[in-house]
Amino acid sequence: MDIIITLGPKTLDGTSIKDIKSYGATAVRYNFSHFDEELFNQNIKEIKEGNIDLKLIGDIQGSKIRVWRGLEAPMKLKEGDQVRFCSHEVYEDNFKDKDKLIPLNLNLNMFKKIKSKEISLKDGSIIIKVLKIQEEYVIGQVVKGGLVRGEKSCNIKGYIREKGALNNKDKKDIEYCIENEFDTIAFSYIEDKESLIKYKKYINKMALELSKKVPKIFAKIETIKGVKNIKEISEESDGIIIGRGDLVPEIGIENIPIAQRIIINCCKDKELIIATHVFNSISTGIGISPAEVNDIYWFIKSGVSGFMLAKETTISSNPRNAIESLNKLMKKYIKE
């Protein structure tokens, strides 16, 4: 089974990638939503030159919606505050009034497709109730506050994404993965087989042009549409990742066990990775909870292929604890 760690600002604080392997990690995830070329290059170089047995996984942003990286300053939102959302184009043209204005990484035409009654940020930790939808703005009221920064995740229930769309950033990131001979490329927000077919064609073409190997293709399931279409998606992919960080705000936490059961039952012959919310307790500085241990046991007995750690290894003060704890539990439950 795999333990996939996500490379981030604190992953290698006081340790090395060789140590990360010794703790039990089997793969490194490079999140291209937060592409750090210097960090990525250095890490890949250390793995290859040190002949460290770690698989490389590139996580492509795709149609994931985020707060636009051009947000001028962090924004503190309090319960009851009124805020406005807009496209990055409108934000760039708005020189006067940017107070409580949150730009998204959508152009105006894509922004106009928003019809939801609720928008959440940072994996559901910030919630805004939609009050009014205008031509260029969505007006909302903060239900649950927090600090908003550029590039933070945004979830809009029911948002209709363009099938198989690859922007210039995605293409550059895919080329980077192929050039550096990544083992796997994962695509966010896969909702249908048509998108995967388009991505596979592009990857095969790029690999041929660069004379490099073709990586495995994994589909990340993060919406209700992706869950409903899991059978056709699994048939076109080498593996499935249940992206719970986005799936929770997209479908509601009460529906997560149901969605997980549907996906697991449909993917018995595929590599299946459980991502995010594995050890939230560790990333927030408290001990592992019984619910988390029970979750891990249930997934292992259900036949999953591994787990992906996110905040536990990117911003946690003790990534080693998360990796070693997961490795210890996995060894125990696989034998049991």
N, C-alpha and C positions, 0 to 999 in steps of 0.2 A: 504493500500500500504506500501511497505517496503522502508526504508532508511537504506542501508547497508554501514557501515563505514569500512574502511580498517585500521587495527591496524599497526602503524608504530612508528618511533623514536619520533615524536612530537605529537602524538595523545593525550597523557595524560599530556602534559606539563601544569602545573598549574590547572589541573582539574582531575576528577575521572571518572571511568567508569559509576558510578551512575549518574553523571552530563551528560555524553554523552547520556544516556537513556533519561534524562529529556529534552534535546535539541530536541529530536524527533527521535533518532536512534531506529531501531527495530532489527538490527542484526549486528554482527561483523564478518568481513572477515579476516581470517588468511592466508596470502600469503606465501605458503611454498617454493616459490622461494627465499624468504628471511627469512628462518626459524630462529627465535630467541627463543630458548627453554626457557630461563629464563623469557623473556617478555611474551611469550605465556602462560606458566604455571601460572605465577602470575595473569595475566588477567583472565584466566579461573577460577582460584580459587576465585577471587573477585566476579565474576559473580555468581558462584554457591553458595558460602557461604553467599553472600548478597541477594540471591534469586532475582536477577535482571532479569527482563523479556527481555532478548536479545537472539536471535537465534545465534548459532555458525555455521559458514560456513568455511569449509576448501577448499582452492584453490590449487589443486595439479599441480605441474609444468608440468608433462607429457612430450610431445615432443617439448616443447617450447625451442627455441634456444637462448642461452645467451653467452655473453663474459665469458670465463671460470674464475672461482673464483680464479684460481692460477696466474692470471695476476700480475706480480711482483710490478707494480706501476701504478698510474693513468697516462694516456697518453693524452697530449694535441694535438689535430689535427687541422690543419689550412687548409683553402682552397688551393688546389694545391699540398698538401703533397701526397707522394706516400706511401701506406701502404701495408702490407701483412696480410692475414688471414691464419690460420692453425688449425689443430686439436689440442686438448690438449696433445695428445701423442707426436706430433712433437715438440710442445713448450717445453715439459719437457725434450726432448732429445737435444734441441738446447741450448748449453751452451755458445756459442760465440756471435751470432748476433740476439739480440732481439729488436733492434731498430725498432720502428714502426711495430712491429709484434703483431697481435691481435689473441689470441687463443680463439676458440669457444668450447663449451661443447659437442663436437662431436668426436667420435673416427674416425680414418683415413678412414675406409670404408664408414661411414656416410658422412664424409667431402667430399669425392670424388663425391657425388651425387649433389654437387652444380653446377648449370648450368646458374644461373641468371646473368643478365647484371648490376644489382644494388644490393647493400647491405646497409641496414639502421640500425642504432643503436638508442637506447633510444626513442622508439616509433616514429621513423622517424625524430628526431631532428638532427641527424647526417646522412649524405648521402655520400656513396662512390660508384663511378662508376667503374665497373669491367673492367680492361684492358686486363687481361690475366689469364687463368686458367691452372695451372701446376699440376703435380702429387701430390705434398704435400702442395702447396700454391695457394692462389688466390691473384693476384696482383690488386690493385685498386688505384684510385686517389680521394682524398677528394673533394667533390662538396660543402658540407656544413659541417663545422667543429664543434668541441665541445670537452668536456672532457670525456674520456672513462675510466670507472672503471670496475673491475671484477663484474660479475653477472648482468650487464646491458643487457637489451633486445636486440635481434638481429632479423631482419626480412629479409628473403631471398625469394623473389617472386618466386612462382612455385616450391619450394623445396618439394620433395616427401618424406613424413614421413612414418615410419614403422607402420602398423596398430596394434593397441592394445598393443603396447610395454610398459611394466612397468619395470623401472629400480629399483635397490635396494633402492634408495632414495624415489621413489614414494611409494614403498611398506611400508617402515618405516613410511612415512607421513600418509598413509592411516590407518595404525595400530594406530598411535597417535590419529587420528580423531575418530576412532571407540572406542578406549579405553576411550577417554574423552567425548564420547557420543555427538558428533557433530550432528546437525540437518541435515546438507547438506554437501555433498562433490561435488565440481565442478572440472571438468577436462578441462584443456586447450587444444586448438587446435584440437577439435573433428571434424573429416572430414567425418566419415561414421558410420553406425550403428554397424558394426562388432566390432569396437574398444569399443564402449559403452557396448556391450554385454559381452565382455571379462572383462571389468572393473567391471561390475555388478556381474559377477560370483565370481570374486576375493573378492569383498566387502562382498557378502553374506557368502562366506566361512570364511572370517576373523571374521565377526560378530558372526557367529555360534561358532567358536573356542574360542572367548573371552566372549561368553554369553552376548553380548551387542545388542542393537537395531540396525536395518539396517537404515542408513541415506538415505535421498533423494539423487538422482543423477542428477546433473545439467550438461549440456553440454555447453561449451563456444565456440561460433562461431567466428573464428578469421582469416579465410582464404576464398578464393573464392570457394574452393571445399566444405567447410562446408556450405556456403550459398546455393550452388547448391543442396546439399544433405539434406537440412533442413527438408524436410518432413519425410524422414526415420529416421533422427536423433531425431526429436521431438517425434516420436512414441516410441522410446526406452528410453526416458528420462523423468524425473519428471518436469524439467524446462529447460529453455534456457537463457543463458547470452550472450548478444551482446557485445563482448569484443572489444570496439572501439579503445583502445590503440594500439592493434596489427592489427586490421582490417584495419585501415587507411593506414599504410605503406604497408600492404599486397596487397590491391586492389586499392589503390589510393583514395584520399579524395573526388574526384568528383563522385566516385561510392558508397559512403557511404549512401546517401539518398535512392538510388535504392535498395541496399542490405537490409537496414532496413525495407523498405516497403515489400520486399519479405518475410523476416523473420516474421514480425508482421502479415501479412496476412495468414501465414501458421501456426501460433501458437496461434490462438484465444482461444483454450481450455487448454493452458499450462501457467504455471507461466513464466513470461518473464521479465528479468531484463536488464536495460540499464546501461552499465558500462563504466566508464572513459569519460573524456571530458565533464563532466556535468557542472562543474564550473571552467574551466581553469583560468578564470579571477581572481577568489579568490586565487587560488594556486600561481598565479604570483603577487598577491598583488594589483590588481586593482578592480574596482567595477564590479558587475554582468552586463553582456552585454545583449542587447535586443535579440540577436540571441540565447543566452542560455535560456532565459525566454521563447522564442517562441518554442524552442526545447522541453522544459519540458511540456509546454501546449499541444503541438501536441502529445507527447508520452502518456500523461495521457488520452487524448481524443481518442487515438488509442487503449486503453485498456491494457497498460503494467501493470505489477505487482509492479514495484518499480525501484529504482535507486541505483547504487553502486558508492560510492565516493572512489577515490584512492588517488592521490596526495593531494586532498583537505583536507584529514585527516591524511596523513602520514608525509608530509614535510611542509605543510602550517603552517604559524605562527598563524593562527586563525581557527582551525577546527570547533569551535563553530559557527562561522559565516556561514560556508558552510552548516552545518546540520540544523541550525535554518532557514536559507533562503530557503532551499529546502523544509523543513517542512511547512513553511508558504505558499509557492507557491502551494504545493500539496493540502493543505486544501482548498485554494481558488478555484483551478481549478476543484477539485473533486465535489464541491458544485455547481459550475457554470453550 
